[in-house]
């Protein structure tokens, strides 16, 4: 009797424990992503208490046990969803700002994009949740640090690209922007303000962040003139 295995097609890595482990990790990442995709809109619409694990599982075409396997608890899934959505928003904000040419346009694009989304309010709920669940705080802390570092990098790139004169260090500008965004949006949601009103309030609080090339040049001339006048008066 012929050995059928001799004619079986060769599959690279077949039977290799490392290959199997990589395949398992890849499948795990895909399932985690599917669960996050399914849970985020449900959490946004119904909140944490109004969303059941079975609802998320049904939306993801998964089993409830898979949610507890990958995230342990519904609260942990909620926080990870909120953190992921905030980073997605930050990326969209950077993309919108890339099209701008002046500091004023840049700040307006940032504020308009952020206030048009509910991702900041979603993240604020996660912040509140970590007060009672300190085991979830490290993920929030990492998200905030990444938010600030990527924001600082993007802002520094725009300043260098256009030759602007920043009024603050990139890291300070990024941290200040997101602190203002969270404060203005939470207050605005509580008062029923529209996204346009939130954007206007953000722009008012943020004020000027940088000078354009022409403005910076004029400012240097004024400073040089003032210095020369002072020097002449002292001599």
HUBELDA-V139931 format. One record per residue. RES is the residue in one small letter. PHI is phi as a letter, one per 40 degrees, with the letter a starting at -180 (NA if undefined). Layout:
RES,PHI
RES,PHI
This chain:
x,NA
x,c
x,c
x,c
x,c
x,c
x,b
x,c
x,c
x,c
x,b
x,d
x,g
x,c
x,g
x,c
x,d
x,c
x,c
x,c
x,c
x,c
x,c
x,c
x,c
x,c
x,c
x,c
x,c
x,c
x,c
x,d
x,c
x,c
x,c
x,c
x,c
x,c
x,c
x,d
x,c
x,c
x,c
x,c
x,c
x,b
x,g
x,c
x,c
x,c
x,b
x,c
x,d
x,c
x,c
x,c
x,c
x,c
x,c
x,c
x,f
x,b
x,b
x,d
x,c
x,c
x,c
x,c
x,c
x,c
x,b
x,g
x,b
x,c
x,c
x,c
x,c
x,d
x,c
x,c
x,c
x,c
x,c
x,c
x,c
x,c
x,c
x,c
x,c
x,c
x,c
x,c
x,c
x,c
x,c
x,c
x,c
x,c
x,c
x,c
x,b
x,b
x,d
x,c
x,c
x,c
x,c
x,c
x,c
x,c
x,c
x,c
x,c
x,c
x,c
x,c
x,b
x,c
x,c
x,c
x,c
x,c
x,c
x,c
x,c
x,c
x,d
x,c
x,c
x,c
x,c
x,c
x,b
x,c
x,c
x,c
x,c
x,d
x,c
x,c
x,c
x,c
x,c
x,c
x,c
x,c
x,d
x,c
x,c
x,c
x,c
x,c
x,c
x,c
x,c
x,c
x,c
x,c
x,c
x,c
x,c
x,c
x,g
x,c
x,b
x,c
x,c
x,a
x,c
x,d
x,c
x,c
x,c
x,c
x,c
x,c
x,d
x,c
x,c
x,c
x,d
x,c
x,c
x,c
x,c
x,c
x,c
x,c
x,c
x,c
x,c
x,g
x,c
x,c
x,c
x,c
x,c
x,c
x,c
x,c
x,c
x,c
x,c
x,c
x,c
x,c
x,g
x,c
x,b
x,a
x,b
x,c
x,d
x,c
x,c
x,c
x,c
x,c
x,c
x,c
x,c
x,c
x,c
x,c
x,c
x,c
x,c
x,c
x,c
x,c
x,c
x,c
x,c
x,c
x,c
